[in-house]
């Protein structure tokens, strides 16, 4: 079964932090955006394996994100 997950990235002082919207426990940091993307994919893969080994249900991906403008 193939799930697609929504990742969000935030610029931080040491580089980038990445986190999955549908599965917030999957979070990582990298010096570059590309490194962060790869580390997030690796973390997701490891979490899926851990959940399967423990008999836990893997969260379903496919969130819909929308940017909401606000005047400040």
PyMOL Python script that loads the backbone (N, CA, C, O; Angstrom):
from pymol import cmd

cmd.read_pdbstr("""\
ATOM      1  N   UNK A   1       0.845  -1.180   0.000  1.00  0.00           N
ATOM      2  CA  UNK A   1       0.000   0.000   0.000  1.00  0.00           C
ATOM      3  C   UNK A   1       0.891   1.244   0.000  1.00  0.00           C
ATOM      4  O   UNK A   1       1.839   1.338   0.781  1.00  0.00           O
ATOM      5  N   UNK A   2       0.585   2.180  -0.865  1.00  0.00           N
ATOM      6  CA  UNK A   2       1.363   3.410  -0.989  1.00  0.00           C
ATOM      7  C   UNK A   2       0.548   4.573  -0.442  1.00  0.00           C
ATOM      8  O   UNK A   2      -0.569   4.831  -0.891  1.00  0.00           O
ATOM      9  N   UNK A   3       1.123   5.272   0.532  1.00  0.00           N
ATOM     10  CA  UNK A   3       0.501   6.468   1.090  1.00  0.00           C
ATOM     11  C   UNK A   3       1.349   7.669   0.734  1.00  0.00           C
ATOM     12  O   UNK A   3       2.576   7.579   0.706  1.00  0.00           O
ATOM     13  N   UNK A   4       0.720   8.770   0.465  1.00  0.00           N
ATOM     14  CA  UNK A   4       1.427  10.036   0.286  1.00  0.00           C
ATOM     15  C   UNK A   4       1.176  10.879   1.519  1.00  0.00           C
ATOM     16  O   UNK A   4       0.045  10.982   1.994  1.00  0.00           O
ATOM     17  N   UNK A   5       2.228  11.476   2.030  1.00  0.00           N
ATOM     18  CA  UNK A   5       2.131  12.315   3.212  1.00  0.00           C
ATOM     19  C   UNK A   5       2.498  13.747   2.856  1.00  0.00           C
ATOM     20  O   UNK A   5       3.225  14.005   1.897  1.00  0.00           O
ATOM     21  N   UNK A   6       1.981  14.659   3.646  1.00  0.00           N
ATOM     22  CA  UNK A   6       2.226  16.078   3.444  1.00  0.00           C
ATOM     23  C   UNK A   6       3.311  16.528   4.415  1.00  0.00           C
ATOM     24  O   UNK A   6       3.159  16.405   5.630  1.00  0.00           O
ATOM     25  N   UNK A   7       4.405  17.050   3.869  1.00  0.00           N
ATOM     26  CA  UNK A   7       5.508  17.522   4.702  1.00  0.00           C
ATOM     27  C   UNK A   7       5.473  19.040   4.773  1.00  0.00           C
ATOM     28  O   UNK A   7       5.150  19.719   3.799  1.00  0.00           O
ATOM     29  N   UNK A   8       5.812  19.553   5.942  1.00  0.00           N
ATOM     30  CA  UNK A   8       5.983  20.999   6.070  1.00  0.00           C
ATOM     31  C   UNK A   8       7.407  21.242   6.543  1.00  0.00           C
ATOM     32  O   UNK A   8       7.940  20.489   7.358  1.00  0.00           O
ATOM     33  N   UNK A   9       8.011  22.292   6.029  1.00  0.00           N
ATOM     34  CA  UNK A   9       9.390  22.626   6.342  1.00  0.00           C
ATOM     35  C   UNK A   9       9.448  24.036   6.894  1.00  0.00           C
ATOM     36  O   UNK A   9       8.766  24.940   6.412  1.00  0.00           O
ATOM     37  N   UNK A  10      10.273  24.206   7.910  1.00  0.00           N
ATOM     38  CA  UNK A  10      10.447  25.502   8.548  1.00  0.00           C
ATOM     39  C   UNK A  10      11.936  25.808   8.592  1.00  0.00           C
ATOM     40  O   UNK A  10      12.742  24.964   8.983  1.00  0.00           O
ATOM     41  N   UNK A  11      12.291  27.009   8.194  1.00  0.00           N
ATOM     42  CA  UNK A  11      13.679  27.447   8.276  1.00  0.00           C
ATOM     43  C   UNK A  11      14.005  27.712   9.746  1.00  0.00           C
ATOM     44  O   UNK A  11      13.301  28.464  10.419  1.00  0.00           O
ATOM     45  N   UNK A  12      15.070  27.094  10.232  1.00  0.00           N
ATOM     46  CA  UNK A  12      15.521  27.293  11.607  1.00  0.00           C
ATOM     47  C   UNK A  12      16.987  27.721  11.576  1.00  0.00           C
ATOM     48  O   UNK A  12      17.617  27.702  10.518  1.00  0.00           O
ATOM     49  N   UNK A  13      17.526  28.102  12.717  1.00  0.00           N
ATOM     50  CA  UNK A  13      18.893  28.629  12.755  1.00  0.00           C
ATOM     51  C   UNK A  13      19.933  27.630  12.258  1.00  0.00           C
ATOM     52  O   UNK A  13      20.937  28.029  11.668  1.00  0.00           O
ATOM     53  N   UNK A  14      19.709  26.346  12.487  1.00  0.00           N
ATOM     54  CA  UNK A  14      20.675  25.329  12.064  1.00  0.00           C
ATOM     55  C   UNK A  14      20.390  24.759  10.681  1.00  0.00           C
ATOM     56  O   UNK A  14      21.117  23.875  10.228  1.00  0.00           O
ATOM     57  N   UNK A  15      19.357  25.238   9.998  1.00  0.00           N
ATOM     58  CA  UNK A  15      19.008  24.735   8.663  1.00  0.00           C
ATOM     59  C   UNK A  15      17.515  24.677   8.469  1.00  0.00           C
ATOM     60  O   UNK A  15      16.856  25.711   8.358  1.00  0.00           O
ATOM     61  N   UNK A  16      16.964  23.446   8.426  1.00  0.00           N
ATOM     62  CA  UNK A  16      15.530  23.245   8.212  1.00  0.00           C
ATOM     63  C   UNK A  16      15.002  22.161   9.133  1.00  0.00           C
ATOM     64  O   UNK A  16      15.700  21.198   9.450  1.00  0.00           O
ATOM     65  N   UNK A  17      13.755  22.334   9.556  1.00  0.00           N
ATOM     66  CA  UNK A  17      13.045  21.308  10.293  1.00  0.00           C
ATOM     67  C   UNK A  17      11.909  20.828   9.402  1.00  0.00           C
ATOM     68  O   UNK A  17      11.185  21.643   8.830  1.00  0.00           O
ATOM     69  N   UNK A  18      11.747  19.521   9.278  1.00  0.00           N
ATOM     70  CA  UNK A  18      10.665  18.934   8.497  1.00  0.00           C
ATOM     71  C   UNK A  18       9.787  18.076   9.381  1.00  0.00           C
ATOM     72  O   UNK A  18      10.270  17.407  10.294  1.00  0.00           O
ATOM     73  N   UNK A  19       8.483  18.099   9.103  1.00  0.00           N
ATOM     74  CA  UNK A  19       7.524  17.342   9.890  1.00  0.00           C
ATOM     75  C   UNK A  19       6.366  16.928   8.992  1.00  0.00           C
ATOM     76  O   UNK A  19       5.982  17.668   8.086  1.00  0.00           O
ATOM     77  N   UNK A  20       5.813  15.753   9.243  1.00  0.00           N
ATOM     78  CA  UNK A  20       4.653  15.311   8.492  1.00  0.00           C
ATOM     79  C   UNK A  20       3.382  15.855   9.133  1.00  0.00           C
ATOM     80  O   UNK A  20       3.209  15.772  10.348  1.00  0.00           O
ATOM     81  N   UNK A  21       2.508  16.403   8.326  1.00  0.00           N
ATOM     82  CA  UNK A  21       1.264  16.994   8.819  1.00  0.00           C
ATOM     83  C   UNK A  21       0.363  15.910   9.409  1.00  0.00           C
ATOM     84  O   UNK A  21      -0.179  16.083  10.501  1.00  0.00           O
ATOM     85  N   UNK A  22       0.202  14.813   8.708  1.00  0.00           N
ATOM     86  CA  UNK A  22      -0.713  13.759   9.146  1.00  0.00           C
ATOM     87  C   UNK A  22      -0.129  12.895  10.267  1.00  0.00           C
ATOM     88  O   UNK A  22      -0.853  12.162  10.941  1.00  0.00           O
ATOM     89  N   UNK A  23       1.188  12.990  10.457  1.00  0.00           N
ATOM     90  CA  UNK A  23       1.872  12.138  11.438  1.00  0.00           C
ATOM     91  C   UNK A  23       2.946  12.982  12.109  1.00  0.00           C
ATOM     92  O   UNK A  23       4.130  12.819  11.814  1.00  0.00           O
ATOM     93  N   UNK A  24       2.551  13.884  13.008  1.00  0.00           N
ATOM     94  CA  UNK A  24       3.474  14.875  13.568  1.00  0.00           C
ATOM     95  C   UNK A  24       4.654  14.291  14.337  1.00  0.00           C
ATOM     96  O   UNK A  24       5.644  14.985  14.569  1.00  0.00           O
ATOM     97  N   UNK A  25       4.561  13.023  14.736  1.00  0.00           N
ATOM     98  CA  UNK A  25       5.678  12.393  15.432  1.00  0.00           C
ATOM     99  C   UNK A  25       6.878  12.189  14.509  1.00  0.00           C
ATOM    100  O   UNK A  25       8.001  12.002  14.977  1.00  0.00           O
ATOM    101  N   UNK A  26       6.640  12.226  13.209  1.00  0.00           N
ATOM    102  CA  UNK A  26       7.727  12.083  12.235  1.00  0.00           C
ATOM    103  C   UNK A  26       8.277  13.482  11.963  1.00  0.00           C
ATOM    104  O   UNK A  26       7.685  14.266  11.221  1.00  0.00           O
ATOM    105  N   UNK A  27       9.407  13.772  12.569  1.00  0.00           N
ATOM    106  CA  UNK A  27      10.007  15.097  12.494  1.00  0.00           C
ATOM    107  C   UNK A  27      11.525  14.953  12.462  1.00  0.00           C
ATOM    108  O   UNK A  27      12.075  14.047  13.088  1.00  0.00           O
ATOM    109  N   UNK A  28      12.193  15.827  11.747  1.00  0.00           N
ATOM    110  CA  UNK A  28      13.647  15.764  11.665  1.00  0.00           C
ATOM    111  C   UNK A  28      14.200  17.134  11.297  1.00  0.00           C
ATOM    112  O   UNK A  28      13.448  18.059  10.988  1.00  0.00           O
ATOM    113  N   UNK A  29      15.513  17.251  11.334  1.00  0.00           N
ATOM    114  CA  UNK A  29      16.195  18.482  10.960  1.00  0.00           C
ATOM    115  C   UNK A  29      17.354  18.161  10.032  1.00  0.00           C
ATOM    116  O   UNK A  29      17.951  17.087  10.113  1.00  0.00           O
ATOM    117  N   UNK A  30      17.668  19.105   9.145  1.00  0.00           N
ATOM    118  CA  UNK A  30      18.809  18.969   8.252  1.00  0.00           C
ATOM    119  C   UNK A  30      19.429  20.325   7.982  1.00  0.00           C
ATOM    120  O   UNK A  30      18.769  21.356   8.106  1.00  0.00           O
ATOM    121  N   UNK A  31      20.695  20.317   7.614  1.00  0.00           N
ATOM    122  CA  UNK A  31      21.385  21.577   7.333  1.00  0.00           C
ATOM    123  C   UNK A  31      20.845  22.256   6.080  1.00  0.00           C
ATOM    124  O   UNK A  31      20.802  23.484   6.000  1.00  0.00           O
ATOM    125  N   UNK A  32      20.429  21.447   5.095  1.00  0.00           N
ATOM    126  CA  UNK A  32      19.859  21.984   3.857  1.00  0.00           C
ATOM    127  C   UNK A  32      18.443  21.427   3.698  1.00  0.00           C
ATOM    128  O   UNK A  32      18.074  20.447   4.345  1.00  0.00           O
ATOM    129  N   UNK A  33      17.664  22.058   2.838  1.00  0.00           N
ATOM    130  CA  UNK A  33      16.317  21.581   2.584  1.00  0.00           C
ATOM    131  C   UNK A  33      16.348  20.175   1.993  1.00  0.00           C
ATOM    132  O   UNK A  33      15.546  19.322   2.375  1.00  0.00           O
ATOM    133  N   UNK A  34      17.258  19.932   1.078  1.00  0.00           N
ATOM    134  CA  UNK A  34      17.361  18.604   0.460  1.00  0.00           C
ATOM    135  C   UNK A  34      17.733  17.538   1.488  1.00  0.00           C
ATOM    136  O   UNK A  34      17.176  16.440   1.477  1.00  0.00           O
ATOM    137  N   UNK A  35      18.676  17.862   2.377  1.00  0.00           N
ATOM    138  CA  UNK A  35      19.055  16.916   3.428  1.00  0.00           C
ATOM    139  C   UNK A  35      17.869  16.651   4.345  1.00  0.00           C
ATOM    140  O   UNK A  35      17.622  15.508   4.729  1.00  0.00           O
ATOM    141  N   UNK A  36      17.144  17.690   4.691  1.00  0.00           N
ATOM    142  CA  UNK A  36      15.973  17.540   5.551  1.00  0.00           C
ATOM    143  C   UNK A  36      14.924  16.655   4.885  1.00  0.00           C
ATOM    144  O   UNK A  36      14.334  15.799   5.543  1.00  0.00           O
ATOM    145  N   UNK A  37      14.687  16.847   3.598  1.00  0.00           N
ATOM    146  CA  UNK A  37      13.732  16.008   2.863  1.00  0.00           C
ATOM    147  C   UNK A  37      14.129  14.533   2.936  1.00  0.00           C
ATOM    148  O   UNK A  37      13.295  13.669   3.207  1.00  0.00           O
ATOM    149  N   UNK A  38      15.405  14.260   2.693  1.00  0.00           N
ATOM    150  CA  UNK A  38      15.873  12.876   2.705  1.00  0.00           C
ATOM    151  C   UNK A  38      15.763  12.272   4.103  1.00  0.00           C
ATOM    152  O   UNK A  38      15.336  11.127   4.256  1.00  0.00           O
ATOM    153  N   UNK A  39      16.147  13.038   5.118  1.00  0.00           N
ATOM    154  CA  UNK A  39      16.053  12.546   6.491  1.00  0.00           C
ATOM    155  C   UNK A  39      14.607  12.305   6.898  1.00  0.00           C
ATOM    156  O   UNK A  39      14.319  11.371   7.645  1.00  0.00           O
ATOM    157  N   UNK A  40      13.695  13.146   6.410  1.00  0.00           N
ATOM    158  CA  UNK A  40      12.280  12.959   6.717  1.00  0.00           C
ATOM    159  C   UNK A  40      11.745  11.684   6.065  1.00  0.00           C
ATOM    160  O   UNK A  40      10.968  10.950   6.676  1.00  0.00           O
ATOM    161  N   UNK A  41      12.159  11.425   4.835  1.00  0.00           N
ATOM    162  CA  UNK A  41      11.767  10.173   4.169  1.00  0.00           C
ATOM    163  C   UNK A  41      12.297   8.970   4.938  1.00  0.00           C
ATOM    164  O   UNK A  41      11.585   7.983   5.122  1.00  0.00           O
ATOM    165  N   UNK A  42      13.552   9.055   5.390  1.00  0.00           N
ATOM    166  CA  UNK A  42      14.145   7.962   6.162  1.00  0.00           C
ATOM    167  C   UNK A  42      13.399   7.756   7.476  1.00  0.00           C
ATOM    168  O   UNK A  42      13.127   6.623   7.871  1.00  0.00           O
ATOM    169  N   UNK A  43      13.069   8.863   8.154  1.00  0.00           N
ATOM    170  CA  UNK A  43      12.344   8.778   9.420  1.00  0.00           C
ATOM    171  C   UNK A  43      10.968   8.159   9.211  1.00  0.00           C
ATOM    172  O   UNK A  43      10.528   7.341  10.018  1.00  0.00           O
ATOM    173  N   UNK A  44      10.285   8.542   8.133  1.00  0.00           N
ATOM    174  CA  UNK A  44       8.973   7.972   7.817  1.00  0.00           C
ATOM    175  C   UNK A  44       9.084   6.469   7.606  1.00  0.00           C
ATOM    176  O   UNK A  44       8.284   5.702   8.141  1.00  0.00           O
ATOM    177  N   UNK A  45      10.059   6.057   6.840  1.00  0.00           N
ATOM    178  CA  UNK A  45      10.269   4.629   6.575  1.00  0.00           C
ATOM    179  C   UNK A  45      10.475   3.860   7.887  1.00  0.00           C
ATOM    180  O   UNK A  45       9.888   2.796   8.085  1.00  0.00           O
ATOM    181  N   UNK A  46      11.301   4.396   8.768  1.00  0.00           N
ATOM    182  CA  UNK A  46      11.573   3.734  10.047  1.00  0.00           C
ATOM    183  C   UNK A  46      10.325   3.693  10.939  1.00  0.00           C
ATOM    184  O   UNK A  46      10.090   2.704  11.632  1.00  0.00           O
ATOM    185  N   UNK A  47       9.535   4.760  10.920  1.00  0.00           N
ATOM    186  CA  UNK A  47       8.306   4.787  11.724  1.00  0.00           C
ATOM    187  C   UNK A  47       7.293   3.768  11.214  1.00  0.00           C
ATOM    188  O   UNK A  47       6.629   3.105  12.010  1.00  0.00           O
ATOM    189  N   UNK A  48       7.170   3.638   9.902  1.00  0.00           N
ATOM    190  CA  UNK A  48       6.249   2.646   9.341  1.00  0.00           C
ATOM    191  C   UNK A  48       6.668   1.248   9.801  1.00  0.00           C
ATOM    192  O   UNK A  48       5.826   0.458  10.228  1.00  0.00           O
ATOM    193  N   UNK A  49       7.943   0.946   9.716  1.00  0.00           N
ATOM    194  CA  UNK A  49       8.440  -0.370  10.151  1.00  0.00           C
ATOM    195  C   UNK A  49       8.153  -0.584  11.635  1.00  0.00           C
ATOM    196  O   UNK A  49       7.678  -1.649  12.028  1.00  0.00           O
ATOM    197  N   UNK A  50       8.442   0.427  12.463  1.00  0.00           N
ATOM    198  CA  UNK A  50       8.222   0.305  13.910  1.00  0.00           C
ATOM    199  C   UNK A  50       6.739   0.090  14.223  1.00  0.00           C
ATOM    200  O   UNK A  50       6.398  -0.760  15.045  1.00  0.00           O
ATOM    201  N   UNK A  51       5.866   0.846  13.580  1.00  0.00           N
ATOM    202  CA  UNK A  51       4.431   0.690  13.812  1.00  0.00           C
ATOM    203  C   UNK A  51       3.963  -0.700  13.388  1.00  0.00           C
ATOM    204  O   UNK A  51       3.178  -1.331  14.096  1.00  0.00           O
ATOM    205  N   UNK A  52       4.433  -1.177  12.252  1.00  0.00           N
ATOM    206  CA  UNK A  52       4.034  -2.499  11.774  1.00  0.00           C
ATOM    207  C   UNK A  52       4.517  -3.593  12.730  1.00  0.00           C
ATOM    208  O   UNK A  52       3.784  -4.542  13.008  1.00  0.00           O
ATOM    209  N   UNK A  53       5.739  -3.463  13.228  1.00  0.00           N
ATOM    210  CA  UNK A  53       6.279  -4.456  14.153  1.00  0.00           C
ATOM    211  C   UNK A  53       5.499  -4.484  15.461  1.00  0.00           C
ATOM    212  O   UNK A  53       5.381  -5.535  16.093  1.00  0.00           O
ATOM    213  N   UNK A  54       4.966  -3.339  15.868  1.00  0.00           N
ATOM    214  CA  UNK A  54       4.204  -3.249  17.117  1.00  0.00           C
ATOM    215  C   UNK A  54       2.711  -3.503  16.911  1.00  0.00           C
ATOM    216  O   UNK A  54       1.934  -3.469  17.866  1.00  0.00           O
ATOM    217  N   UNK A  55       2.313  -3.755  15.666  1.00  0.00           N
ATOM    218  CA  UNK A  55       0.918  -4.020  15.376  1.00  0.00           C
ATOM    219  C   UNK A  55       0.035  -2.783  15.452  1.00  0.00           C
ATOM    220  O   UNK A  55      -1.181  -2.891  15.608  1.00  0.00           O
ATOM    221  N   UNK A  56       0.651  -1.601  15.340  1.00  0.00           N
ATOM    222  CA  UNK A  56      -0.110  -0.353  15.374  1.00  0.00           C
ATOM    223  C   UNK A  56      -0.526   0.050  13.964  1.00  0.00           C
ATOM    224  O   UNK A  56       0.140  -0.277  12.982  1.00  0.00           O
ATOM    225  N   UNK A  57      -1.637   0.763  13.891  1.00  0.00           N
ATOM    226  CA  UNK A  57      -2.128   1.234  12.607  1.00  0.00           C
ATOM    227  C   UNK A  57      -1.304   2.439  12.150  1.00  0.00           C
ATOM    228  O   UNK A  57      -1.109   3.394  12.903  1.00  0.00           O
ATOM    229  N   UNK A  58      -0.830   2.380  10.918  1.00  0.00           N
ATOM    230  CA  UNK A  58      -0.057   3.479  10.334  1.00  0.00           C
ATOM    231  C   UNK A  58      -1.018   4.587   9.930  1.00  0.00           C
ATOM    232  O   UNK A  58      -1.982   4.326   9.210  1.00  0.00           O
ATOM    233  N   UNK A  59      -0.775   5.838  10.384  1.00  0.00           N
ATOM    234  CA  UNK A  59      -1.652   6.943   9.998  1.00  0.00           C
ATOM    235  C   UNK A  59      -1.753   7.083   8.477  1.00  0.00           C
ATOM    236  O   UNK A  59      -0.785   6.854   7.752  1.00  0.00           O
ATOM    237  N   UNK A  60      -2.926   7.458   8.019  1.00  0.00           N
ATOM    238  CA  UNK A  60      -3.178   7.621   6.592  1.00  0.00           C
ATOM    239  C   UNK A  60      -2.727   9.008   6.159  1.00  0.00           C
ATOM    240  O   UNK A  60      -2.940   9.987   6.875  1.00  0.00           O
ATOM    241  N   UNK A  61      -2.109   9.093   4.995  1.00  0.00           N
ATOM    242  CA  UNK A  61      -1.657  10.372   4.457  1.00  0.00           C
ATOM    243  C   UNK A  61      -2.727  11.041   3.629  1.00  0.00           C
ATOM    244  O   UNK A  61      -3.877  10.602   3.591  1.00  0.00           O
ATOM    245  N   UNK A  62      -2.328  12.120   2.963  1.00  0.00           N
ATOM    246  CA  UNK A  62      -3.221  12.781   2.032  1.00  0.00           C
ATOM    247  C   UNK A  62      -3.943  13.992   2.572  1.00  0.00           C
ATOM    248  O   UNK A  62      -5.074  14.267   2.172  1.00  0.00           O
ATOM    249  N   UNK A  63      -3.308  14.723   3.476  1.00  0.00           N
ATOM    250  CA  UNK A  63      -3.949  15.930   4.022  1.00  0.00           C
ATOM    251  C   UNK A  63      -4.085  16.996   2.936  1.00  0.00           C
ATOM    252  O   UNK A  63      -3.331  17.014   1.963  1.00  0.00           O
ATOM    253  N   UNK A  64      -5.038  17.859   3.119  1.00  0.00           N
ATOM    254  CA  UNK A  64      -5.228  18.997   2.229  1.00  0.00           C
ATOM    255  C   UNK A  64      -4.825  20.240   3.006  1.00  0.00           C
ATOM    256  O   UNK A  64      -5.417  20.551   4.039  1.00  0.00           O
ATOM    257  N   UNK A  65      -3.823  20.948   2.511  1.00  0.00           N
ATOM    258  CA  UNK A  65      -3.357  22.165   3.168  1.00  0.00           C
ATOM    259  C   UNK A  65      -3.809  23.379   2.384  1.00  0.00           C
ATOM    260  O   UNK A  65      -3.893  23.359   1.156  1.00  0.00           O
ATOM    261  N   UNK A  66      -4.094  24.423   3.115  1.00  0.00           N
ATOM    262  CA  UNK A  66      -4.509  25.659   2.477  1.00  0.00           C
ATOM    263  C   UNK A  66      -3.877  26.813   3.235  1.00  0.00           C
ATOM    264  O   UNK A  66      -3.929  26.851   4.464  1.00  0.00           O
ATOM    265  N   UNK A  67      -3.283  27.750   2.518  1.00  0.00           N
ATOM    266  CA  UNK A  67      -2.745  28.934   3.163  1.00  0.00           C
ATOM    267  C   UNK A  67      -3.864  29.946   3.323  1.00  0.00           C
ATOM    268  O   UNK A  67      -4.605  30.229   2.382  1.00  0.00           O
ATOM    269  N   UNK A  68      -3.973  30.477   4.512  1.00  0.00           N
ATOM    270  CA  UNK A  68      -5.019  31.455   4.798  1.00  0.00           C
ATOM    271  C   UNK A  68      -4.359  32.816   4.999  1.00  0.00           C
ATOM    272  O   UNK A  68      -3.616  33.006   5.961  1.00  0.00           O
ATOM    273  N   UNK A  69      -4.625  33.765   4.097  1.00  0.00           N
ATOM    274  CA  UNK A  69      -4.005  35.081   4.239  1.00  0.00           C
ATOM    275  C   UNK A  69      -4.620  35.866   5.394  1.00  0.00           C
ATOM    276  O   UNK A  69      -5.817  35.776   5.669  1.00  0.00           O
ATOM    277  N   UNK A  70      -3.770  36.631   6.055  1.00  0.00           N
ATOM    278  CA  UNK A  70      -4.256  37.478   7.140  1.00  0.00           C
ATOM    279  C   UNK A  70      -3.521  38.817   7.038  1.00  0.00           C
ATOM    280  O   UNK A  70      -2.311  38.868   6.814  1.00  0.00           O
ATOM    281  N   UNK A  71      -4.267  39.869   7.204  1.00  0.00           N
ATOM    282  CA  UNK A  71      -3.660  41.190   7.141  1.00  0.00           C
ATOM    283  C   UNK A  71      -3.162  41.567   8.526  1.00  0.00           C
ATOM    284  O   UNK A  71      -3.908  41.502   9.503  1.00  0.00           O
ATOM    285  N   UNK A  72      -1.894  41.964   8.606  1.00  0.00           N
ATOM    286  CA  UNK A  72      -1.325  42.369   9.909  1.00  0.00           C
ATOM    287  C   UNK A  72      -0.866  43.805   9.872  1.00  0.00           C
ATOM    288  O   UNK A  72      -0.363  44.319  10.871  1.00  0.00           O
TER     289      UNK A  72
END
""", "prot")
cmd.dss("prot")
cmd.show_as("cartoon", "prot")
cmd.util.cbc("prot")
cmd.orient("prot")
